[in-house]
């Protein structure tokens, strides 16, 4: 039995022609049918028959097909498989040129040389095992692009710092995102609004009427809040009784006049007015008597009549404690006018960062600080990862396709891949390729508009049945 039992039919067809016909028939007359017969045999060898699948397109090249058939060696064969399954990838296309083709044994084919390409469509690239769904494409510079949104667990170690511009409106502290610093680069907040979010607001401690928060400045130890103003207490809000006596208040030439009626020995209930100069000592308001008006005359506080009247009033009744102030803020002075008693205060108080929320709205631990006149909030991870685009130059090592990225684009900014991957847990970027027989090797990888084109070549190689298409041969 001939070692080319599958290809012997064309040769036998020639040999079984009536004597002399071979010599009489012109070569072109035989080349057509013979080429079709040879093509069918090669097609049956290189791919597994599939009823619904496309038929390989085989072109037998070279001259003297009768001589090639008699020699049982084909000079050159072109192969096109437009839609086949290679490895685990369906709908791949194969184009090959094989030289010095023979069949040394059943279901095998030997080639003296081969150049082939396998084009894998992006739509049929296998998905990574982490569950992400990448979208493949080709960049204008010829690199492979892989757009994917990594799962939250993959970005758990990503450290980002958000810069806030602070201002105070009334008793509300507002923090407006300005910049995001990630992977060593700073990005304007308006470009990453989906990650930075909007304005954060927090209520500050209430202040007395007339006193306001003036400004806020972030420092290393916390938020420095400047506040100041004048707290006014209307006369109607002052104590209506002093030492059990009904009193009324008024302003007289910058002094607080306290009017009442008191019992004076031998005289009985006598109306009087004590004129006081309000002063502030620490957190204590003191009313210092300046004169006493009684019996139609003004008397000094240390005189016989003035001193007698004042001795009937407890000294503690002429002072009262003012509300405690935050550290760094003090009472500065007091005055009196028709509106009431006015106490001015001001200063700078520090709100430690420990009083700010320990976690952000996503529950991530947050560390605060200050830089470049802005407050910073540093966190790790993100429960709402942003889409990224990986740029890779595909390469093949052995039988492994490597799509490791060189650059990664996030928020419209390109980062070196090594910088990003130092914090991002990357998915598998390698794909196993079908093993090749001895004598063949994978070569370069081209990124086409709609897929990857893998090159392979070799010499003196024996190909098994179905190598270029189908499964289960």
PENORHU-V657292 format. One line per field, one symbol per residue. psi: psi as a letter, one per 40 degrees, with the letter a starting at -180 (. if undefined). A space follows every 10 residues. Layout:
# PENORHU-V657292
psi: ???
This chain:
# PENORHU-V657292
psi: hiefddeddd dddddeiihe ddddhidddd dddddddddd dddddeihhh deiihihhhh iiifdddddd efhhdhhhhh hdgihhbehi fiihhihhig higdiifihh hdiihiihhh ideehiiiee eigihiahid eeihhhhihi idddfdehhi hhhhhiihhb fhhhhhhdih hifeihhhde efddddaahh ihhiiiiihe hihdihhhid eahhhhiiah hhhideeihe ihfehhiiii hhfeihhhha hihhhedahh iihhhihhih hbfhhhhhhd ihhifeihhi deiddddddd eehhddeeii hiiiiihehi hdiiihadea hhhiiiahih hideeihdia eeehhhhiah hfeiiihhii ihegiiiihh hihiihhbfh hhfhidihhh fehhihdddd eddhhiihei hiihiiihei iibihihide ahhhiiiiif ihhihedeii ie.
